[in-house]
Amino acid sequence: MTAPAHARTSADLIRAEEPVLAHNYHPLPVVVARAEGAWVEDVEGRRYLDMLAGYSALNFGHRHPALIQAAHDQLDRLTLTSRAFHNDRLAEFAERLAALTGLDMVLPMNTGAEAVESGIKVARKWAYDVKGVPDGQATIVVAADNFHGRTTTIVSFSTDESARTGFGPFTPGFKIVPYNDLAALEEAVDETTAAVLIEPIQGEAGVIIPDAGYLAGVRELTRRKGCLFIADEIQSGLGRTGRTLAVEHESVVPDVLLLGKALGGGIVPVSAVVARREVMSVLGPGEHGSTFGGNPLAAAVGTAVVELLETGEFQRRADELGVVLREGLEALRGHGVTGFRARGLWAGVDVDPALGTGREISERLMREGILVKDTHGSTIRLAPPLTVTADELRSALGTLEKVLGQAG
């Protein structure tokens, strides 16, 4: 007989996953049972400072009271109708999200990958109906080292072989250019181009921040060449970089915006495509849909998330605490840290490979009560909840200094 989860140790639970759970992740060996704010606790009661925040899905921390209350209230009323009927929560969510982003219309979905897939469909439909691209010939220009999800279409334009190998045949219609290279982008865009799809900051690649002027250049180029600018802000958006959206650092408004992760408040999966009216209006009934997209529970939580962001408090916190993060990382440069890239409360930290891989550094930090996740090579990502305190940040950086010192 299987022991109840609360009576099993971390080792028991990890072993129990092995024969029954698909091996598509390689998680750190910690089993989280409870969480609040910036802290999580494992089944043995050990506490850890969460410096990953669910890849930005937990921007507002674990179990933020306002978000939990919104979910509880809605659970007592209505959770799902499908889009066959209207529900009383969806209009407010769409109105406030559109206003927050400076755009006009919202297509609610569930996961980030769904938002990307939906954005691709909208861009292609716009290319045929509005731009006049011959049927079946629309192309979308993307950046190398991108991460937009792992569906079969999305991995078709990934340059990460671990995401692609074994999953062909691949979807045509995409051109890949180097990130942060306006000249290459200019050359790739032609009369068949429906859109340019990029991350304002490449998260999975190691928090790669483009040169100043790049995003404004993409906006100018797409406007001049008559194609759409789609900004994937699924990780970078909703307060993470010290602005509501990362494109705001260059005062750019894209034609289409992709949101997810933090939009669900760490409670339910919520994503959205937000776009200019003349772009989104190409969709008609039956051309795209989702049974769960825009469900009342998701809309209630999403509205509560937007309400938190409308005050600007979390954007200011990320901006101010980002200074603490950058100063702390700068002090570690040459002391195990070979370089870093940071904006707001988001950083990619390159560790001297002689001290270990990113995975090894993450495991050592875990044993010291700090949870981070590696990306490529010896790079780790730091993305704590925006509710983290300056003292907690400094403590985490002190632990990183300790771990790097021990490794040396």
Secondary structure, DSSP 8 states (H G I E B T S, - for coil): ----GGGS-HHHHHHHHTTTS-------S--EEEEEBTEEEETT--EEEESSHHHHTTTT-BT-HHHHHHHHHHHTT-----TTS--TTHHHHHHHHHHHHT-SEEEEESSHHHHHHHHHHHHHHHIIIII---TT--EEEEETT-----SHHHHTT---HHHHTT--S----EEEE-TT-HHHHHHH--TTEEEEEE-SSBTTTTSB---TTHHHHHHHHHHHHT-EEEEE-TTTTTTTTSSSSGGGGGT---SEEEE-GGGGTTTS--EEEEE-HHHHTT--TTSS--SSTT-HHHHHHHHHHHHHHHT-HHHHHHHHHHHHHHHHHHHHBTTTEEEEEESSS-EEEEE-GGG--HHHHHHHHHHTTEE-EE-STTEEEE---TT--HHHHHHHHHHHHHHHHHH-
